[in-house]
Amino acid sequence: MGRVGFGELAFWLVAGRRPTPGETRVFEAVLVALADHGFTPTAIAARLTYASAPEALQGALAAGLLGGGSRFLGVTEDCAVFLRDTLAAVDGEPDDWDAVAAAAVTARRAEGKLVPGLGHPVHKVRDPRTPVLIRIAEEEGLRGPHLRLFEAIGRAHPAILGRTLPLNGAGVCGAALADLGLPVELLRGFALLARAAGLLGHLAEERRTGLGLEIYRTVDRNARYVTPTE
């Protein structure tokens, strides 16, 4: 204690080795990027649970964390897995990153699946977290193949999908964590670790404002009840 920061320790526990200062900087930037994103369904779930059972803080935190999935919080791991699998099918480092990205996006579209890391419900043009994390990784010499492929997907996808989508923060976090050599199958855990801090902030505000009860009352006032029919 007093010599190791929490982010450094979290990395160490999973990787089995102490991270370098550069790795710690990138890793902690990821945690900051994923800590909170306003009134997402997971934050609302945590607030409503706390409003119902304020004596069980752990239940409210758990409610928010259990909602992490393919649309919220899970994209970090999903994107890393997609990038890893794409790179595994290429011999060595690609000569043309955009060509590899285009082939991956084309294959994903043919399967009728979304490309993890593309698009955001709020940031329609650019997710401000993405260029910052790429810059930090570059400054620390840690902009590796996963981030390079992720950037190439950003360039290649408009011609294939017929529209331009932003590279989202959750996706760039997955690429950055994969470039740090962390197991991609555990990356959702890091997203949840970061979001636990954000949820605790929501619950601290909930104690002051009681907004969860107002959410409940708003839904109740605007609900339209339908009479059951045979």
ROVO-290012 format. One record per residue: x, y, z of N, C-alpha, C, O in turn. Coordinates in steps of 0.2 Angstrom, whole numbers, plus 2048, in hexadecimal, padded with zeros to 3 digits. Layout:
BEGIN
PT   n.c1   n.c2   n.c3   ca.c1   ca.c2   ca.c3   c.c1   c.c2   c.c3   o.c1   o.c2   o.c3
PT      X      Y      Z       X       Y       Z      X      Y      Z      X      Y      Z
...
This chain:
BEGIN
PT   n.c1   n.c2   n.c3   ca.c1   ca.c2   ca.c3   c.c1   c.c2   c.c3   o.c1   o.c2   o.c3
PT    804    7FA    800     800     800     800    804    806    800    80A    806    803
PT    802    80B    7FC     806     811     7FC    80B    811    7F6    80E    816    7F5
PT    80C    80B    7F3     811     80B     7EE    80E    808    7E7    811    809    7E2
PT    808    806    7E8     804     803     7E2    7FD    806    7E1    7FA    806    7E6
PT    7FC    809    7DC     7F5     80C     7DB    7F0    806    7D9    7F2    800    7D8
PT    7EA    808    7DA     7E4     803     7D9    7E4    800    7D2    7E3    7FA    7D1
PT    7E5    804    7CD     7E5     802     7C6    7EA    7FD    7C5    7EA    7F8    7C2
PT    7F0    7FF    7C7     7F6     7FB     7C7    7F5    7F4    7CA    7F7    7EF    7C7
PT    7F2    7F4    7D0     7F1     7EE     7D3    7EC    7EA    7CF    7ED    7E4    7CF
PT    7E7    7ED    7CD     7E2     7E9     7C9    7E5    7E5    7C3    7E4    7DF    7C1
PT    7E9    7E9    7BF     7ED     7E6     7BA    7F1    7E0    7BC    7F1    7DB    7B9
PT    7F5    7E2    7C1     7FA     7DD     7C4    7F6    7D6    7C6    7F9    7D1    7C5
PT    7F1    7D7    7C9     7ED     7D1     7CC    7EB    7CC    7C6    7EB    7C6    7C6
PT    7E9    7D0    7C0     7E7     7CC     7BA    7EC    7C9    7B6    7EC    7C3    7B4
PT    7F1    7CE    7B5     7F6     7CC     7B0    7FC    7C8    7B3    800    7C4    7B0
PT    7FC    7C8    7BA     801     7C4     7BD    808    7C8    7BD    80D    7C4    7BF
PT    808    7CE    7BB     80F     7D2     7BB    80D    7D9    7BC    807    7DB    7BB
PT    812    7DC    7BF     811     7E4     7C0    811    7E7    7B9    816    7E7    7B6
PT    80C    7EC    7B8     80D     7EF     7B2    812    7F5    7B2    814    7F7    7B7
PT    814    7F7    7AC     819     7FC     7AB    815    803    7AD    80F    803    7AC
PT    818    808    7AE     815     80F     7AF    810    810    7A9    80B    813    7A9
PT    813    80F    7A3     80F     810     79D    809    80C    79C    803    80E    79B
PT    809    806    79E     804     801     79E    7FE    803    7A3    7F8    803    7A2
PT    801    806    7A9     7FD     808     7AE    7F9    80E    7AC    7F3    80F    7AD
PT    7FC    812    7A8     7F9     819     7A6    7F3    817    7A1    7EE    81A    7A2
PT    7F4    812    79C     7EF     810     798    7EA    80D    79B    7E4    80E    79A
PT    7EB    808    7A0     7E6     804     7A3    7E2    809    7A7    7DC    808    7A7
PT    7E5    80E    7AB     7E1     812     7AF    7DC    817    7AB    7D7    819    7AD
PT    7DF    819    7A5     7DB     81D     7A0    7D5    819    79E    7CF    81C    79D
PT    7D6    812    79D     7D0     80E     79B    7CB    80E    7A1    7C5    80F    7A0
PT    7CD    80D    7A7     7C8     80D     7AD    7C5    814    7AD    7BF    814    7AF
PT    7C8    819    7AC     7C5     820     7AC    7BF    820    7A7    7BA    823    7A8
PT    7C1    81E    7A1     7BD     81E     79B    7B6    81A    79C    7B1    81C    799
PT    7B7    815    7A0     7B1     810     7A1    7AD    811    7A7    7A8    80E    7A8
PT    7AF    816    7AB     7AD     817     7B2    7A5    819    7B2    7A1    816    7B6
PT    7A3    81D    7AD     79C     81F     7AE    79A    822    7A7    79E    824    7A3
PT    794    821    7A5     791     825     79F    78A    827    7A0    786    826    79C
PT    789    82A    7A6     782     82D     7A7    77D    828    7A9    77E    823    7AC
PT    777    82A    7A7     771     825     7A9    770    820    7A4    76B    820    7A0
PT    775    81B    7A4     774     815     7A0    76F    810    7A4    76E    811    7A9
PT    76D    80B    7A0     768     806     7A4    76B    803    7AA    768    802    7AF
PT    772    802    7AA     775     7FF     7B0    775    804    7B6    774    802    7BB
PT    776    80B    7B4     776     810     7BA    76F    810    7BC    76E    811    7C2
PT    76A    810    7B8     763     811     7BA    761    80B    7BE    75E    80B    7C4
PT    763    805    7BC     762     7FF     7C0    765    7FF    7C7    762    7FD    7CC
PT    76B    802    7C8     76E     803     7CE    76A    808    7D3    769    806    7D9
PT    768    80D    7D0     765     812     7D3    75E    810    7D6    75C    811    7DC
PT    75A    80C    7D1     754     80A     7D3    754    804    7D9    750    804    7DD
PT    759    800    7D8     75A     7FB     7DE    75C    7FE    7E4    75A    7FC    7E9
PT    760    804    7E4     762     807     7EA    75C    80B    7ED    75B    80B    7F3
PT    757    80D    7E9     751     811     7EB    74D    80C    7EF    749    80D    7F3
PT    74D    805    7EC     749     800     7EF    74C    7FD    7F5    748    7FC    7FA
PT    752    7FD    7F6     756     7FA     7FB    75C    7FE    7FD    761    7FB    7FC
PT    75B    803    800     761     808     802    766    805    807    76B    807    807
PT    763    800    80A     768     7FC     80F    76C    7F7    80C    771    7F5    80F
PT    76B    7F6    806     76F     7F1     802    773    7F4    7FC    772    7F3    7F7
PT    778    7F8    7FE     77C     7FB     7F9    77F    7F6    7F4    77F    7F7    7EE
PT    781    7F0    7F7     785     7EB     7F2    780    7E9    7ED    781    7E7    7E8
PT    779    7E8    7EF     774     7E6     7EA    773    7EB    7E5    772    7E9    7DF
PT    773    7F2    7E6     773     7F7     7E1    779    7F7    7DC    778    7F7    7D6
PT    77F    7F6    7DF     785     7F5     7DB    784    7EF    7D6    786    7F0    7D0
PT    782    7EA    7D9     782     7E3     7D6    77D    7E4    7D0    77E    7E2    7CA
PT    777    7E7    7D1     772     7E8     7CC    775    7EC    7C6    773    7EA    7C0
PT    779    7F1    7C7     77B     7F5     7C2    781    7F1    7BE    781    7F1    7B8
PT    785    7ED    7C2     78A     7E9     7BE    787    7E3    7BB    78A    7E1    7B5
PT    782    7E0    7BD     77F     7DA     7BA    77C    7DC    7B3    77A    7D8    7AF
PT    77A    7E3    7B2     777     7E5     7AC    77D    7E5    7A6    77B    7E7    7A1
PT    783    7E5    7A8     788     7E5     7A3    787    7E0    79D    787    7DA    79F
PT    787    7E2    797     786     7DD     792    788    7DF    78B    78D    7E3    78B
PT    785    7DD    786     787     7DE     77F    786    7E5    77D    78A    7E8    778
PT    782    7E9    780     780     7F0     77E    784    7F5    783    785    7FA    781
PT    784    7F3    789     788     7F7     78E    78D    7F3    792    78B    7EE    795
PT    793    7F6    792     798     7F3     796    79C    7ED    793    7A2    7EC    794
PT    798    7E9    78F     79B     7E3     78C    79F    7E4    786    7A2    7E0    784
PT    79E    7EA    783     7A1     7EB     77C    7A8    7EB    77D    7AC    7E9    778
PT    7AB    7ED    783     7B2     7ED     783    7B5    7E6    782    7BA    7E6    77E
PT    7B2    7E1    785     7B5     7DA     784    7B3    7D8    77D    7B7    7D5    779
PT    7AD    7D9    77B     7AB     7D7     774    7AF    7DA    76E    7B1    7D6    76A
PT    7B1    7E0    76F     7B5     7E3     76A    7BC    7E0    76A    7BF    7DE    765
PT    7BF    7DF    770     7C6     7DC     771    7C6    7D5    76E    7CB    7D3    76A
PT    7C1    7D1    76F     7C0     7CA     76C    7C0    7CA    765    7C3    7C6    761
PT    7BC    7CF    762     7BB     7D0     75B    7C2    7D1    757    7C4    7CF    752
PT    7C6    7D6    75B     7CC     7D8     758    7D1    7D3    758    7D5    7D2    754
PT    7D1    7CF    75E     7D6     7CA     75F    7D5    7C4    75A    7DA    7C2    757
PT    7CF    7C2    759     7CD     7BD     754    7CF    7BF    74D    7D1    7BB    749
PT    7CE    7C5    74B     7CF     7C8     745    7D7    7C8    744    7D9    7C6    73E
PT    7DB    7CA    749     7E2     7CA     748    7E5    7C3    748    7EA    7C1    744
PT    7E1    7BE    74B     7E4     7B7     74B    7E3    7B4    744    7E7    7AF    743
PT    7DF    7B7    740     7DE     7B4     739    7E3    7B7    734    7E3    7B5    72F
PT    7E7    7BB    737     7EC     7BF     732    7F3    7BC    734    7F5    7BC    73A
PT    7F7    7BB    72F     7FE     7B8     730    803    7BF    731    804    7C3    72D
PT    805    7BF    737     80A     7C5     739    806    7CB    739    800    7CC    73A
PT    80A    7D1    739     807     7D7     739    804    7D9    732    808    7D9    72E
PT    7FE    7DC    732     7FB     7DD     72B    7FF    7E3    728    802    7E7    72B
PT    800    7E2    721     803     7E7     71D    7FE    7ED    71C    800    7F3    71B
PT    7F8    7EB    71C     7F2     7F0     71A    7ED    7EF    71F    7E8    7EA    71F
PT    7ED    7F3    725     7E8     7F2     72A    7E1    7F4    728    7DC    7F0    72A
PT    7E0    7F8    723     7D9     7FA     721    7D6    7F4    71D    7D0    7F3    71D
PT    7DA    7F0    719     7D8     7EA     716    7D6    7E5    71A    7D0    7E2    719
PT    7D9    7E4    720     7D7     7DF     725    7D1    7E1    728    7CC    7DD    729
PT    7D1    7E8    72A     7CB     7EA     72D    7C4    7EA    728    7BF    7E8    72B
PT    7C5    7EB    722     7C0     7EB     71D    7BD    7E4    71D    7B7    7E2    71D
PT    7C2    7DF    71D     7C0     7D8     71C    7BC    7D6    722    7B7    7D2    722
PT    7BE    7D8    728     7BB     7D6     72E    7B4    7D9    72F    7AF    7D6    731
PT    7B3    7DF    72D     7AD     7E3     72D    7A8    7DF    728    7A2    7DE    729
PT    7AB    7DE    722     7A7     7DB     71D    7A4    7D4    71F    79E    7D2    71F
PT    7A8    7D0    723     7A6     7C9     725    7A1    7CA    72B    79C    7C6    72B
PT    7A2    7CF    72F     79D     7D0     734    796    7D2    732    791    7D0    734
PT    797    7D6    72C     790     7D8     729    78D    7D2    726    787    7D2    727
PT    791    7CE    723     78E     7C8     720    78A    7C3    725    786    7C0    723
PT    78D    7C3    72B     78A     7BF     730    784    7C3    733    781    7C0    738
PT    783    7C9    731     77D     7CC     734    77F    7CF    73B    77A    7CF    73F
PT    785    7D0    73D     787     7D2     744    78A    7D9    744    78C    7DB    73F
PT    789    7DC    749     78C     7E3     74A    793    7E2    74B    796    7DD    74D
PT    797    7E8    749     79E     7E8     74B    79F    7EB    752    79D    7F1    753
PT    7A2    7E7    756     7A3     7EA     75D    7A7    7F0    75D    7AC    7F0    75A
PT    7A5    7F5    761     7A9     7FB     761    7A7    801    75C    7AA    806    75C
PT    7A2    7FF    758     7A0     804     753    799    807    756    795    803    758
PT    799    80E    756     792     811     758    792    812    75F    795    80F    763
PT    78D    817    761     78C     819     768    785    81D    768    784    821    764
PT    781    81B    76D     77B     81E     76E    77B    826    76F    776    829    76D
PT    780    828    772     781     82F     773    786    833    76E    784    838    76B
PT    78C    830    76E     791     833     769    790    831    762    792    82C    760
PT    78C    835    75E     78A     833     757    790    834    752    790    830    74D
PT    794    839    754     799     83A     74F    7A0    838    751    7A4    835    74E
PT    7A2    83A    757     7A8     837     75A    7A8    836    762    7A5    83B    765
PT    7AA    831    764     7AB     830     76B    7B1    833    76E    7B6    831    76C
PT    7B1    838    772     7B7     83C     774    7BC    837    778    7C2    839    778
PT    7BA    832    77A     7BF     82D     77E    7C3    82A    779    7C9    829    77B
PT    7C1    829    773     7C5     824     76F    7CC    828    76D    7D1    824    76E
PT    7CC    82E    76A     7D2     830     768    7D7    832    76E    7DD    831    76E
PT    7D4    833    774     7D8     834     77A    7DC    82E    77C    7E2    82E    77D
PT    7D8    828    77C     7DC     822     77E    7E1    820    779    7E6    81D    77B
PT    7DF    821    773     7E4     81F     76D    7EB    823    76E    7F0    821    76D
PT    7EA    82A    770     7EF     82E     771    7F4    82C    777    7FA    82C    776
PT    7F0    82A    77C     7F4     828     782    7F8    822    781    7FE    821    782
PT    7F5    81D    77D     7F8     817     77B    7FE    818    777    803    815    778
PT    7FD    81D    772     803     81E     76E    809    822    772    80E    820    770
PT    807    826    776     80C     829     77A    810    824    77E    816    825    780
PT    80D    81F    780     810     81A     784    813    814    780    816    80F    783
PT    813    815    77A     816     80F     776    811    809    776    814    804    775
PT    80B    80A    777     807     804     778    801    804    773    7FC    801    775
PT    802    807    76E     7FC     807     768    7FE    801    764    802    801    75F
PT    7FB    7FB    766     7FD     7F5     763    7F8    7F3    75D    7F4    7F7    75B
PT    7F8    7EC    75B     7F4     7EA     756    7ED    7EB    757    7E9    7EC    752
PT    7EA    7EA    75D     7E3     7EA     75E    7E1    7F1    75D    7DB    7F2    75A
PT    7E4    7F6    760     7E2     7FD     75E    7E3    7FF    757    7DF    803    754
PT    7E8    7FD    754     7E9     7FE     74D    7E4    7FC    749    7E1    7FF    744
PT    7E2    7F5    74A     7DC     7F2     746    7D6    7F6    748    7D2    7F7    743
PT    7D5    7F8    74E     7CF     7FC     750    7CE    802    74C    7C9    804    74A
PT    7D4    806    74C     7D4     80C     748    7D2    80B    741    7CF    80F    73D
PT    7D5    805    73E     7D4     804     737    7CD    802    736    7CA    804    730
PT    7C9    7FF    73A     7C2     7FE     73A    7BE    804    739    7B9    805    735
PT    7C1    809    73D     7BE     810     73D    7BE    813    736    7BA    817    733
PT    7C4    812    732     7C5     814     72C    7C1    810    726    7BF    813    721
PT    7C1    80A    727     7BE     805     722    7B7    804    722    7B4    803    71D
PT    7B3    805    728     7AC     803     728    7A8    807    724    7A3    804    722
PT    7A9    80D    723     7A3     811     71F    7A2    80F    718    79C    80E    716
PT    7A7    80D    715     7A6     80A     70E    7A2    804    70E    79F    802    709
PT    7A3    800    713     79F     7F9     713    798    7FA    716    794    7F7    714
PT    798    7FE    71C     791     7FE     71F    78D    804    71C    787    804    71D
PT    790    808    718     78C     80D     715    78A    813    71A    786    818    718
PT    78D    813    71F     78D     819     724    793    819    729    797    814    729
PT    794    81F    72C     79A     820     730    798    820    737    793    824    739
PT    79B    81B    73B     799     81B     742    79F    81C    746    7A5    81B    744
PT    79F    81F    74C     7A5     821     750    7A8    81A    753    7A4    816    755
PT    7AE    81B    754     7B1     815     758    7B0    817    75F    7B2    81C    762
PT    7AC    813    763     7AA     814     76A    7AF    813    76F    7B4    80F    76E
PT    7AE    816    775     7B3     816     77A    7B4    80F    77D    7B9    80D    77F
PT    7AE    80B    77D     7AF     804     780    7B3    800    77B    7B7    7FC    77E
PT    7B2    801    775     7B6     7FD     770    7BE    7FF    770    7C2    7FA    770
PT    7BF    805    771     7C7     807     771    7CA    805    778    7D0    803    778
PT    7C6    804    77D     7C8     802     783    7CA    7FA    783    7CF    7F8    785
PT    7C6    7F7    77F     7C7     7EF     77E    7CD    7EE    77A    7D1    7EA    77B
PT    7CE    7F3    775     7D4     7F2     771    7DA    7F4    775    7E0    7F0    774
PT    7DA    7F9    779     7E0     7FB     77D    7E2    7F6    782    7E8    7F4    783
PT    7DD    7F3    785     7DE     7EE     78A    7E1    7E7    787    7E5    7E4    78A
PT    7DF    7E6    781     7E1     7E0     77D    7E9    7E1    77B    7ED    7DD    77C
PT    7EA    7E7    77A     7F1     7E9     778    7F6    7E9    77E    7FC    7E8    77E
PT    7F3    7E9    784     7F7     7E9     78A    7F8    7E1    78C    7FB    7E0    791
PT    7F5    7DD    788     7F6     7D6     789    7F2    7D3    78E    7F3    7CD    791
PT    7EC    7D6    790     7E8     7D3     795    7E3    7CE    792    7E1    7CF    78C
PT    7E1    7C9    795     7DD     7C4     792    7D6    7C7    790    7D2    7CA    794
PT    7D4    7C6    78A     7CE     7CA     787    7C8    7C7    78A    7C3    7CA    78B
PT    7C8    7C1    78D     7C2     7BD     790    7C1    7C0    797    7BC    7BF    799
PT    7C5    7C5    799     7C4     7C8     7A0    7C3    7CF    79F    7C2    7D2    7A5
PT    7C3    7D2    799     7C2     7D9     799    7BC    7DC    79B    7BC    7E2    79D
PT    7B6    7D8    79B     7B0     7DB     79D    7B1    7DC    7A5    7AE    7E1    7A8
PT    7B5    7D8    7A8     7B6     7D9     7AF    7B9    7E0    7B1    7B7    7E3    7B6
PT    7BE    7E2    7AC     7C1     7E9     7AD    7BB    7EE    7AC    7BB    7F3    7B0
PT    7B7    7ED    7A7     7B2     7F2     7A6    7AD    7F3    7AC    7AB    7F8    7AE
PT    7AC    7ED    7AF     7A8     7ED     7B5    7AB    7F0    7BB    7A8    7F3    7BF
PT    7B2    7EF    7BC     7B6     7F2     7C1    7B5    7F9    7C1    7B4    7FD    7C6
PT    7B6    7FC    7BB     7B6     803     7BA    7AF    806    7BB    7AE    80B    7BE
PT    7AA    802    7B9     7A3     805     7B9    7A0    804    7C1    79C    808    7C2
PT    7A3    800    7C5     7A2     800     7CC    7A3    807    7CF    79F    809    7D3
PT    7A8    80A    7CD     7A9     811     7D0    7A4    816    7CE    7A2    81A    7D2
PT    7A2    815    7C7     79D     81A     7C5    796    819    7C8    793    81D    7CA
PT    795    812    7C9     78E     811     7CC    78E    813    7D3    789    815    7D6
PT    794    812    7D7     794     815     7DE    793    81C    7DE    790    81F    7E2
PT    795    820    7D9     794     827     7D8    78D    828    7D7    78A    82D    7DA
PT    789    824    7D3     782     825     7D2    77E    824    7D9    77A    828    7DA
PT    781    81F    7DC     77D     81E     7E3    77E    823    7E8    77A    824    7EC
PT    784    826    7E8     786     82B     7EC    781    831    7EB    77E    835    7EF
PT    780    833    7E4     77B     838     7E2    774    836    7E4    770    83A    7E6
PT    773    82F    7E3     76C     82D     7E5    76A    82E    7EC    764    830    7EE
PT    76F    82E    7F1     76E     82F     7F8    76C    836    7F9    768    838    7FD
PT    76F    83B    7F5     76E     842     7F5    767    844    7F2    764    849    7F4
PT    765    841    7EC     760     844     7E8    75A    83F    7E8    754    842    7E7
PT    75A    839    7E9     755     834     7E9    752    834    7E2    74C    833    7E1
PT    756    835    7DD     754     835     7D6    750    82E    7D4    74C    82E    7CF
PT    753    829    7D7     750     822     7D5    748    822    7D6    745    81F    7D2
PT    746    825    7DC     73F     825     7DD    73B    829    7D8    736    828    7D6
PT    73F    82F    7D6     73B     833     7D1    73B    82F    7CA    736    830    7C6
PT    740    82B    7C8     740     827     7C2    73A    822    7C3    736    821    7BE
PT    739    81F    7C9     733     81A     7CA    72D    81E    7C9    728    81B    7C5
PT    72C    824    7CC     726     828     7CC    724    82A    7C4    71E    82A    7C2
PT    729    82C    7C1     728     82E     7BA    726    828    7B6    721    829    7B2
PT    729    822    7B6     727     81C     7B3    71F    81B    7B5    71B    819    7B0
PT    71E    81B    7BB     717     819     7BD    712    81E    7BB    70D    81C    7B9
PT    714    824    7BB     70F     829     7B8    70D    829    7B1    708    82A    7AF
PT    712    826    7AD     712     826     7A6    710    81F    7A3    710    81E    79D
PT    710    81A    7A8     70E     814     7A5    707    813    7A3    702    816    7A6
PT    706    810    79E     6FF     80E     79B    6FD    807    79C    700    803    799
PT    6F8    806    7A0     6F6     7FF     7A2    6F1    7FD    79D    6ED    800    79B
PT    6F2    7F7    79B     6EE     7F4     796    6EA    7EE    799    6ED    7EA    79D
PT    6E3    7EE    798     6DF     7E9     79B    6E0    7E2    798    6E1    7E2    792
PT    6E2    7DD    79C     6E3     7D6     799    6DD    7D4    795    6D7    7D5    797
PT    6DE    7D1    790     6D9     7CE     78C    6D9    7C6    78B    6DF    7C4    78C
PT    6D4    7C3    78A     6D4     7BC     78A    6D7    7BA    784    6D8    7B4    782
